[in-house]
Amino acid sequence: MSRLIDLSALTSFLDQYLIIQYYFIAFLIFFQKKNQEANFCSKSFLKDIQLN
């Protein structure tokens, strides 16, 4: 019986770990996209300054 409880505790822990990992990866992807947008905006902004 105690082994069953340990197993369910382990699976719930693994589920939480996978969810955290998933959110972390999604956050990294989101951050990289934001970073690329910021780089693109700053580059176009610099081009505008050079043109004027």
ZAFI-117618 format. One record per residue: x, z, y negated of N, C-alpha, C in turn; residue number from 1. Coordinates in pm, whole numbers, plus 50000, padded with zeros to 5 digits. Layout:
N
     nx     nz     ny    cax    caz    cay     cx     cz     cy  pos
      X      Z      Y      X      Z      Y      X      Z      Y  NUM
...
***
This chain:
52
     nx     nz     ny    cax    caz    cay     cx     cz     cy  pos
  50083  50000  50121  50000  50000  50000  50087  50000  49874    1
  50188  50083  49877  50275  50090  49759  50349  49957  49739    2
  50375  49890  49851  50444  49762  49841  50355  49658  49772    3
  50224  49662  49801  50131  49570  49735  50130  49594  49585    4
  50130  49720  49546  50128  49752  49403  50256  49700  49337    5
  50370  49719  49403  50497  49670  49350  50493  49519  49332    6
  50435  49451  49431  50428  49306  49426  50342  49259  49309    7
  50228  49323  49290  50141  49282  49179  50206  49313  49045    8
  50277  49426  49037  50348  49459  48914  50456  49355  48886    9
  50525  49312  48991  50630  49212  48975  50573  49078  48929   10
  50461  49037  48990  50402  48908  48951  50351  48912  48808   11
  50293  49025  48767  50245  49034  48629  50363  49032  48532   12
  50473  49096  48572  50593  49093  48489  50647  48951  48477   13
  50649  48878  48589  50696  48740  48586  50606  48653  48501   14
  50474  48675  48510  50380  48600  48426  50409  48624  48279   15
  50429  48751  48243  50458  48783  48103  50589  48717  48060   16
  50691  48721  48148  50820  48661  48117  50807  48511  48095   17
  50728  48444  48181  50709  48300  48167  50636  48267  48037   18
  50536  48350  48003  50462  48326  47879  50556  48342  47759   19
  50639  48446  47763  50734  48468  47651  50831  48351  47642   20
  50879  48305  47757  50972  48193  47760  50906  48067  47703   21
  50779  48046  47740  50705  47929  47693  50690  47934  47542   22
  50653  48051  47489  50639  48063  47344  50773  48044  47275   23
  50879  48094  47334  51012  48081  47275  51053  47934  47267   24
  51028  47858  47376  51062  47716  47377  50977  47641  47275   25
  50846  47673  47270  50758  47608  47173  50805  47638  47031   26
  50848  47763  47006  50898  47800  46874  51024  47723  46840   27
  51114  47708  46937  51237  47633  46913  51208  47488  46878   28
  51116  47426  46953  51080  47287  46927  51019  47275  46788   29
  50928  47367  46755  50865  47367  46624  50969  47384  46514   30
  51064  47475  46535  51166  47501  46434  51255  47379  46415   31
  51291  47312  46526  51375  47193  46516  51302  47082  46439   32
  51171  47066  46466  51094  46963  46395  51089  46995  46246   33
  51065  47123  46213  51062  47164  46073  51197  47139  46008   34
  51303  47167  46081  51438  47148  46030  51464  47000  46003   35
  51420  46913  46095  51438  46769  46076  51359  46721  45955   36
  51236  46772  45939  51155  46734  45822  51225  46778  45694   37
  51281  46899  45694  51351  46949  45576  51473  46863  45545   38
  51548  46825  45649  51665  46739  45628  51621  46604  45573   39
  51513  46549  45628  51463  46420  45582  51421  46429  45436   40
  51350  46536  45400  51304  46553  45262  51423  46565  45168   41
  51523  46644  45207  51638  46661  45118  51716  46530  45104   42
  51723  46451  45211  51794  46323  45203  51720  46227  45110   43
  51587  46218  45124  51511  46128  45037  51517  46179  44893   44
  51520  46311  44878  51530  46369  44743  51664  46331  44680   45
  51771  46338  44759  51903  46299  44709  51906  46150  44674   46
  51840  46066  44755  51834  45923  44725  51762  45899  44593   47
  51652  45973  44570  51579  45959  44444  51668  45994  44326   48
  51747  46100  44340  51837  46140  44231  51941  46031  44206   49
  51997  45975  44314  52099  45872  44300  52041  45745  44237   50
  51917  45712  44271  51855  45594  44213  51832  45612  44063   51
  51794  45732  44022  51772  45759  43879  51904  45796  43815   52
***
